[in-house]
Amino acid sequence: MNRFLKTIVLAAGVALSAVSAYAAQLKGAIVVMDLTTNAFQIEMAQQAVAYGKEIGADIQPYAPAGSFGDYEGQISIIENLITSKVDFIILVAGHTTALVPVVDKAMAAGVAVVNMDNRLNTNNVVSYVGVDNGQGGKMAVDYIAKKLGGQGEIALIQGETGNPVQILRTKGFELGALVHPGLKVVAQQGAHWTEEEGLKVMEDILQANPNVKAVFGESDNLAVGAARAAKSAGRNDIVFVGYDGQQGGYKAIKAGDVSATIRMDARKMVQLSVDAAIKYIKNGKKRDGIDAETYISPELVTATEVDKYIK
């Protein structure tokens, strides 16, 4: 190794040691919406815990014990975290506005809150880190248009209605449908992000719209469930696209049941969020040098790319 390169490597090691030494003093939490059924929520939590171990910070995962989207449960969790004096919270919010008062309370108490993925209707956070879900929704429709040659009936299975991610993914889908006028949206129905819900909604869609040619499920769970319903009905001609980049979605692509998913990089989102929280605390709880918002571009994953992500 030449002297110049060796100097860079040593400097990087010193910088990492300094970050780890500082992070080791910190106690953090990641609050998601579900830690039992939603694979992407679970992955975000797992990535936060793993990254915390890498840098020496103690990051613990939390989610309500109730149904998906139980924002009152999230409020209770955050109240308890304020009382226990955690240094920072990475929050995947279950509601755009209902959690704002407790986030304000946490920030006022000196707890650094970084809003990740599901966006809150407030700027009183350290930073927002997420994926451009509108872009991802349009990306799904663009892919469907290509697969169908620009013509055909399509359907949308939405996530939890009113959820910030659902709203943005739906807007992206609607924009894509406008850009491709040969596509006809024949169904648009809300679900609860689960595979079983996707199956049930797809059964209804097939009964009412027997000529449907493609479906965008706003999560991989929904797309996989919808594909199961189609297979049971003997419909192997429908294009299914999911969202998130979950292992269940990847395996369904590998099996040929789902055509594609829109991948979000959970690891990158978590790392950017935790780094922002630590920098804020190290800065004396000032936002100097911290971006108010950071968006990660989504990625289309088809059978061509899926082997890179299957575990």
C-alpha positions in Angstrom: 0.0 0.0 0.0 1.5 3.4 -0.9 2.0 6.0 1.7 -0.8 8.3 0.4 -3.4 5.5 0.4 -2.3 4.3 3.8 -2.8 7.8 5.2 -6.3 8.0 3.8 -7.2 4.6 5.3 -5.8 5.5 8.7 -7.6 8.8 8.7 -10.9 7.1 7.8 -10.3 4.6 10.7 -9.6 7.5 13.2 -12.8 9.3 12.0 -14.9 6.1 12.4 -13.4 5.5 15.9 -14.4 9.1 16.8 -17.9 8.6 15.6 -18.3 5.3 17.4 -16.9 6.7 20.6 -19.4 9.5 20.5 -22.3 7.3 19.4 -21.6 4.8 22.2 -22.8 7.5 24.6 -26.2 7.6 23.0 -29.4 5.7 23.5 -31.9 5.7 20.6 -35.1 4.2 19.4 -36.8 3.4 16.1 -40.6 3.6 16.2 -42.3 1.8 13.3 -45.9 0.9 12.7 -45.6 -2.9 12.9 -43.1 -5.5 14.0 -45.2 -8.7 13.4 -46.6 -8.8 9.9 -45.1 -6.1 7.7 -41.7 -7.3 6.3 -40.5 -3.8 5.4 -41.3 -2.3 8.7 -39.5 -5.2 10.4 -36.5 -4.7 8.1 -36.2 -1.0 8.9 -36.2 -1.8 12.6 -33.6 -4.6 12.1 -31.4 -2.3 10.1 -31.5 0.4 12.8 -30.5 -2.1 15.5 -27.7 -3.5 13.3 -26.4 0.0 12.4 -26.5 1.0 16.0 -24.3 -2.0 16.9 -21.8 -1.0 14.1 -21.4 2.5 15.5 -21.8 1.7 19.2 -25.2 3.3 19.8 -27.9 1.5 21.7 -30.9 1.6 19.3 -34.1 -0.4 20.3 -37.1 -1.1 18.1 -40.7 -0.3 19.1 -44.1 -0.6 17.5 -47.7 -0.7 18.8 -49.1 -4.1 19.8 -52.4 -3.1 18.0 -53.4 -3.1 14.4 -51.2 -1.7 11.6 -51.4 2.1 11.6 -52.2 2.3 15.4 -50.9 5.8 15.7 -52.3 6.2 19.2 -50.0 3.3 20.2 -47.1 5.2 18.7 -48.0 8.3 20.7 -47.9 6.2 23.9 -44.5 4.7 22.9 -43.0 8.1 22.3 -44.4 9.5 25.5 -42.6 6.7 27.3 -39.4 7.2 25.4 -39.4 10.9 26.4 -39.9 9.9 30.1 -37.0 7.4 29.8 -34.8 10.1 28.3 -33.7 8.5 25.1 -31.3 10.7 23.0 -33.0 10.2 19.7 -36.0 8.7 18.0 -36.3 7.5 14.3 -40.0 7.7 13.6 -41.9 6.0 10.8 -45.2 7.8 11.5 -48.6 6.1 11.3 -50.4 9.4 10.8 -49.5 12.7 9.1 -50.9 15.0 11.8 -51.9 13.0 14.9 -48.3 12.4 16.0 -47.2 16.1 15.6 -48.0 17.2 19.1 -46.0 14.3 20.7 -43.1 15.0 18.3 -43.2 18.6 19.3 -43.1 17.5 23.0 -40.1 15.2 22.3 -38.1 17.9 20.5 -38.9 20.4 23.3 -37.6 17.8 25.8 -34.3 17.6 23.9 -35.0 14.3 22.1 -33.8 14.4 18.5 -36.6 13.2 16.3 -35.8 12.2 12.7 -38.9 11.5 10.6 -38.3 8.6 8.2 -40.3 7.1 5.4 -43.9 8.2 6.3 -43.8 12.0 6.3 -45.3 14.1 9.1 -47.0 17.5 8.5 -44.4 19.4 10.4 -40.9 20.8 10.0 -40.2 20.5 13.8 -37.9 17.5 13.4 -34.2 17.2 12.9 -34.7 16.0 9.3 -36.9 14.0 7.0 -35.4 11.0 5.2 -37.4 9.0 2.7 -38.0 7.6 -0.7 -39.7 9.6 -3.5 -42.9 7.5 -3.4 -44.6 9.5 -6.1 -41.8 8.7 -8.4 -42.0 5.0 -7.4 -45.7 4.9 -8.1 -45.3 6.4 -11.6 -42.3 4.0 -12.2 -44.7 1.1 -11.6 -47.2 2.3 -14.1 -44.5 3.1 -16.7 -43.3 -0.5 -16.3 -46.9 -1.8 -16.7 -47.4 0.3 -19.8 -44.3 -1.2 -21.3 -45.4 -4.7 -20.5 -48.8 -4.2 -22.0 -47.7 -2.3 -25.0 -49.5 0.9 -23.7 -53.0 -0.7 -23.8 -55.2 -2.5 -21.3 -57.2 -2.4 -18.1 -55.3 -1.9 -14.9 -56.1 -1.8 -11.2 -54.6 -0.3 -8.1 -54.6 -2.0 -4.6 -53.8 0.8 -2.2 -52.3 0.5 1.3 -53.9 2.0 4.4 -56.1 4.8 3.1 -54.8 8.2 4.4 -51.4 6.9 5.2 -48.8 9.4 3.9 -47.0 6.7 1.9 -50.3 5.5 0.4 -51.2 9.0 -0.7 -47.9 9.6 -2.5 -47.8 6.1 -4.2 -51.4 6.6 -5.4 -50.6 10.1 -6.8 -47.7 8.6 -8.7 -49.9 5.8 -10.0 -52.5 8.4 -11.1 -49.9 10.5 -12.9 -48.6 7.4 -14.7 -52.1 6.6 -15.8 -52.5 10.1 -17.3 -49.2 9.8 -19.1 -50.3 6.5 -20.7 -53.8 7.2 -21.9 -54.1 3.7 -23.4 -54.3 2.3 -19.9 -57.7 2.3 -18.3 -58.0 2.3 -14.5 -60.9 0.0 -13.7 -60.5 -0.4 -10.0 -58.8 1.4 -7.1 -59.4 0.0 -3.7 -57.8 0.5 -0.3 -56.4 -2.3 1.8 -54.2 -2.7 4.9 -50.8 -3.5 3.5 -51.2 -7.3 4.2 -51.0 -10.3 1.9 -54.4 -11.6 2.9 -56.0 -8.2 2.3 -54.4 -8.1 -1.2 -55.9 -11.6 -1.9 -59.4 -10.5 -0.9 -59.3 -7.3 -2.8 -58.0 -9.0 -5.9 -60.9 -11.5 -5.8 -63.3 -8.6 -5.9 -61.4 -6.9 -8.7 -61.5 -10.1 -10.8 -65.2 -10.6 -10.3 -66.0 -7.0 -11.4 -63.3 -6.6 -14.0 -62.6 -9.9 -15.8 -60.5 -8.2 -18.5 -58.0 -6.6 -16.1 -54.5 -7.1 -17.4 -52.2 -5.5 -14.7 -52.3 -4.6 -11.0 -50.1 -2.4 -8.9 -50.0 -3.3 -5.3 -48.7 -0.5 -3.1 -46.7 -3.0 -1.1 -45.1 -6.4 -1.9 -47.6 -8.0 0.5 -50.5 -6.7 -1.5 -49.0 -7.7 -4.9 -48.2 -11.2 -3.6 -51.7 -11.7 -2.2 -53.2 -10.4 -5.4 -51.1 -12.8 -7.5 -52.3 -15.7 -5.3 -55.9 -14.8 -6.0 -55.3 -14.6 -9.7 -53.5 -18.0 -9.8 -56.4 -19.6 -7.9 -58.8 -18.1 -10.6 -56.6 -19.5 -13.4 -55.4 -16.1 -14.5 -51.8 -16.3 -15.3 -51.9 -13.5 -17.8 -51.9 -10.6 -15.3 -48.9 -8.3 -14.7 -48.3 -7.7 -11.0 -46.0 -5.0 -9.6 -45.3 -4.5 -5.9 -43.5 -1.9 -3.8 -40.9 -1.9 -1.0 -38.5 -4.6 -2.0 -39.4 -7.3 0.6 -38.0 -10.8 0.5 -41.5 -12.1 -0.2 -41.8 -9.9 -3.2 -38.3 -10.9 -4.5 -39.2 -14.6 -4.1 -42.5 -14.1 -6.0 -40.6 -12.4 -8.8 -38.1 -15.3 -8.9 -41.1 -17.7 -9.1 -42.7 -15.8 -11.9 -45.8 -14.9 -9.9 -45.0 -11.1 -9.7 -43.3 -9.2 -12.5 -41.5 -6.5 -10.6 -41.3 -4.5 -7.4 -40.2 -0.9 -6.6 -37.3 -1.3 -4.1 -36.6 1.1 -1.3 -33.2 0.9 0.4 -34.0 0.4 4.0 -30.4 0.3 5.1 -29.6 3.6 3.4 -32.6 5.3 4.9 -31.8 4.1 8.4 -28.2 5.1 8.1 -28.9 8.6 6.9 -31.6 9.1 9.6 -29.3 7.9 12.5 -26.4 9.9 11.2 -28.6 13.0 11.1 -29.7 12.5 14.7 -26.2 12.0 15.9 -24.9 15.0 14.1 -27.7 17.1 15.5 -26.9 16.1 19.1 -23.2 16.5 18.5 -23.9 20.0 17.1 -25.4 21.1 20.4 -28.9 20.3 19.1 -28.7 22.6 16.2 -29.6 21.7 12.6 -26.5 23.4 11.1 -25.2 21.4 8.2 -28.1 19.0 8.3 -30.4 18.7 5.2 -34.0 19.4 6.1 -35.1 16.6 3.8 -33.3 13.8 1.9 -35.0 11.7 -0.8 -33.6 8.4 -2.0 -34.6 7.3 -5.5 -36.6 4.1 -5.8 -35.4 1.3 -8.0 -37.3 -1.0 -10.3 -36.4 -4.7 -9.7 -37.5 -7.3 -12.2 -36.4 -11.0 -12.7 -33.2 -9.6 -14.3 -32.0 -7.9 -11.1 -33.8 -9.9 -8.3 -30.9 -12.4 -7.6 -28.9 -9.5 -6.2 -31.4 -9.0 -3.4 -32.7 -12.5 -2.5 -31.3 -13.6 0.9 
